[in-house]
Amino acid sequence: MSVIPQVDISRLPPEVQATINLISVGGSYPHSKDGIVFKNLEGLLPPQPRGYYREYTVPTPGAIDRGSRRLITGQNAELYYTADHYNSFQEVIY
């Protein structure tokens, strides 16, 4: 597994912070798949047992579907952002 680059939240789209705020209050989420288990099938995040990670949609302005942006949360407060539907990740620092 390669090193995951870190990014300060201030350098990410504002919808990322809005999604974090939504997660922090427990929803209600705009998409039925928000909060489901992220299986890490790509193997790009640190290996963890099934159920450790959860995924949430980060809205993409103008998208007619969920778009490709997601936040992945870990049980130890890790937070990862992908803008390209799991092809790459950045660890969110805030």
C-alpha positions in Angstrom: 0.0 0.0 0.0 1.3 3.5 -0.9 1.3 6.5 1.4 -1.9 8.4 1.3 -1.3 12.2 0.8 -2.7 14.5 3.4 -4.8 17.6 2.6 -6.0 20.4 4.8 -9.8 20.7 4.7 -9.5 24.3 3.7 -8.1 23.2 0.3 -11.1 20.9 -0.5 -14.5 21.9 -2.0 -16.9 23.5 0.5 -19.2 20.5 0.1 -16.7 18.4 2.0 -17.1 20.5 5.1 -20.9 20.4 4.7 -20.8 16.6 4.5 -18.6 16.4 7.6 -21.1 18.6 9.4 -23.9 16.3 8.3 -22.0 13.2 9.5 -21.2 14.8 12.9 -24.9 15.3 13.6 -25.9 11.8 12.3 -27.7 12.8 9.1 -30.3 12.9 7.6 -28.4 12.0 4.4 -29.5 12.9 0.9 -28.6 9.5 -0.6 -29.8 6.1 0.7 -26.2 4.7 0.3 -24.7 7.3 2.7 -23.4 5.6 5.8 -23.1 2.1 4.3 -20.0 0.0 4.8 -17.0 0.9 2.6 -15.3 -2.4 1.8 -12.0 -0.9 0.6 -11.9 -3.4 -2.3 -9.3 -1.2 -4.0 -7.0 -1.7 -1.1 -5.9 1.9 -1.1 -6.8 2.6 2.5 -5.1 0.9 5.5 -6.4 -2.6 5.9 -9.1 -2.9 8.5 -11.8 -5.5 9.3 -15.1 -5.3 7.3 -17.3 -2.6 8.8 -14.5 -0.4 9.9 -15.0 2.2 7.2 -18.2 4.0 6.1 -18.8 6.0 3.0 -20.8 9.3 2.4 -21.6 11.2 -0.7 -20.0 14.7 -1.2 -22.4 16.5 -3.5 -21.0 17.6 -6.9 -22.7 20.8 -8.1 -24.5 20.1 -11.4 -24.3 16.3 -11.1 -27.5 14.5 -11.9 -26.5 11.5 -9.8 -24.3 10.9 -6.7 -21.2 12.0 -8.7 -17.8 10.7 -7.9 -16.9 12.5 -4.7 -17.0 10.6 -1.4 -15.9 10.9 2.2 -14.8 7.7 3.9 -14.7 7.6 7.7 -12.9 5.2 9.9 -13.8 4.1 13.5 -10.8 6.0 14.9 -11.9 9.3 13.4 -9.9 8.9 10.2 -11.3 10.8 7.3 -10.5 10.2 3.6 -11.7 12.1 0.5 -11.9 10.8 -3.0 -12.8 13.0 -5.9 -12.6 10.2 -8.5 -14.8 7.4 -7.0 -12.1 5.4 -5.1 -9.3 5.7 -7.7 -7.3 7.8 -5.3 -7.6 9.2 -1.7 -6.4 12.0 0.4 -6.4 12.0 4.2 -8.4 15.0 5.4 -6.6 17.1 8.1 -8.7 19.6 10.1 
